[in-house]
Amino acid sequence: MPSPKAKNNSGRSGSVPGVSSNGRYEFMSLNRSPPPHLLQRQGSDPTSARLRASESPTRRRGSGSSNASSSSATGGQQLPEEDCMRLNPSFVGIALSSLLAIDLWLSKRLGVCACEDSSWGSIRPLMKLVEISGHGIPWLAGALYCLYKSDSAAGQEVMLNLLMALVMDLVLVGVVKAVVRRRRPSHNRMDMFATFSVDRYSFPSGHATRAAMCARFLLAHLVLAAPLRVLVLLWAALVGFSRVLLGRHNVTDVAFGFGMGYCQYNLVEMLWVSPVGLQLLLGQVG
Ligand SMILES: CC(C)=CCC/C(C)=C/CC/C(C)=C/CC/C(C)=C/COP(=O)(O)O
């Protein structure tokens, strides 16, 4: 049975019951360090370990501090406000780690073409063709070729801007990959052709940024019939999806890549180089 003194304290300072080594209930204040035998018991309990891990540093620090300051903090009107401030970061942390856990789980489940003996390993060669269709080299080579072959000023303008957009995409993706440094999924086989050193990182998917940006570019600057426009969108979606199926990326890498590529096209429009602008630029350089 708890002592009457402990019962009174529990009403005021948030005491919690624990079971002592002799099997009797004991109460300990949330603001005081628990006795060593209870500490040991908490350490072995996964739920309490998780709860302690999600505590804010201020609360953890507070739990070891002297009782006078702790009890004054809990005594007044400040407590609810303080608790809200301490709970919010933990809530964001828990939400983020849950999203990450779902991402890893879903990506692993969807990585059905990660190798030949995976459940959908037979379509891996097809997925690798889709991969090549979104690779930087064919796009850069294609844009250069069209620029060279184009005999109208308008065509040259479009191809020049596409070329600059592709280079900008490579640079931006490289910078984000180098900053974030998220490893590729463990089930990925690193057998991609022509990669930079930053391509050992997976966030964001360079194929997804390129697919989203190029799809917007093509839809805005090429006069295409409706079925072809749908095909462009389907191609972009397939490039992104194939990254997860091949085990190259997690779902969030591709989702962020699509968003980033979409925004990159806005940047391309803002920085659009016209023939007059180009002549001015070349005049300044020359
Ligand atoms: C062929 C021409 C005109 C120029 C070549 C210039 C050159 C060296 C370009 C490099 C292109 C390149 C290696 C792009 C990397 C593409 C890639 C593998 C990205 C990774 O994509 P992810 O989806 O796995 O992140």
The ligand as a Tripos MOL2 file, in Angstrom:
@<TRIPOS>MOLECULE
LIG
   25    24     1     0     0
SMALL
NO_CHARGES

@<TRIPOS>ATOM
      1 C1         26.7180   13.1500  -73.8420 C.3       1 LIG1
      2 C2         26.9030   14.5770  -73.5600 C.2       1 LIG1
      3 C3         26.3180   15.5190  -74.5050 C.3       1 LIG1
      4 C4         27.5140   15.0340  -72.4970 C.2       1 LIG1
      5 C5         28.0220   14.2020  -71.4520 C.3       1 LIG1
      6 C6         28.2590   15.0750  -70.2720 C.3       1 LIG1
      7 C7         28.2320   14.2490  -69.0660 C.2       1 LIG1
      8 C8         29.5090   13.6610  -68.5720 C.3       1 LIG1
      9 C9         27.0950   14.0780  -68.4310 C.2       1 LIG1
     10 C10        26.9440   13.2660  -67.2070 C.3       1 LIG1
     11 C11        25.5710   12.7550  -67.1400 C.3       1 LIG1
     12 C12        25.4190   11.8410  -65.9900 C.2       1 LIG1
     13 C13        26.5130   10.9080  -65.6480 C.3       1 LIG1
     14 C14        24.3210   11.9090  -65.2950 C.2       1 LIG1
     15 C15        24.0530   11.0740  -64.1050 C.3       1 LIG1
     16 C16        22.7000   10.4920  -64.2580 C.3       1 LIG1
     17 C17        22.4130    9.5810  -63.0990 C.2       1 LIG1
     18 C18        22.9510    8.2330  -63.0960 C.3       1 LIG1
     19 C19        21.6760   10.0470  -62.0920 C.2       1 LIG1
     20 C20        21.2920    9.2300  -60.9150 C.3       1 LIG1
     21 O1         19.9180    9.1600  -60.9410 O.3       1 LIG1
     22 P1         19.1340    8.6360  -59.6570 P.3       1 LIG1
     23 O2         17.7040    8.6270  -60.0820 O.co2     1 LIG1
     24 O3         19.6300    7.2720  -59.3710 O.co2     1 LIG1
     25 O4         19.4000    9.6040  -58.5710 O.co2     1 LIG1
@<TRIPOS>BOND
     1     1     2 1
     2     2     3 1
     3     2     4 2
     4     4     5 1
     5     5     6 1
     6     6     7 1
     7     7     8 1
     8     7     9 2
     9     9    10 1
    10    10    11 1
    11    11    12 1
    12    12    13 1
    13    12    14 2
    14    14    15 1
    15    15    16 1
    16    16    17 1
    17    17    18 1
    18    17    19 2
    19    19    20 1
    20    20    21 1
    21    21    22 1
    22    22    23 2
    23    22    24 1
    24    22    25 1
@<TRIPOS>SUBSTRUCTURE
     1 LIG1         1 GROUP 0 **** ****
